[in-house]
Amino acid sequence: MGQRIVDGIPVVSVSGRIDGVTSMDLEVVLDGLIDKKMEMIIVDFSEVEYISSAGLRVLIAALKKLRAMEGDLVLISLRPFVREVFEMTGFTKLFVICSDVGEAMERFRS
C-alpha cells in the first residue's frame, strides 16, 4: 500500500486483495489520514483484484468519518470485478467513483 499527495490531497494506492486480513492495513492508513484532518482522500483501486465485505466495511467507516467532517472519499480506477461488487451492493450510490486521479481532482474542485 502506497501513499502520495496530489495537489494537497492524499492518494492511497492499494493492490491485490482487500479482505479480512489486509483490510486492517487499509483501515490504519485511512484512519491516520483522517486523524491528520485530511478531509478529502482518494483511494486508487487500479491494482485491486478482490474486495470482501470486510474491505467494504472499512471504506464505509472512513466515508462516514469524512462526511461528518464535510469531506469525502473518492474511489478511482476500479477493475471490472471490483466495480461489479460495488454495483451489486449498491455502493456505487454511496461513493464517488472516478476513472482516474485527474477526474477525482476535478470533482474536488467543483
Secondary structure, DSSP 8 states (H G I E B T S, - for coil): -EEEEETTEEEEEEEEEESTTTHHHHHHHHHHHHHTT--EEEEEEEEEEEE-HHHHHHHHHHHHHHHHTT-EEEEE---HHHHHHHHHHTGGGTSEEESSHHHHHHHHH-
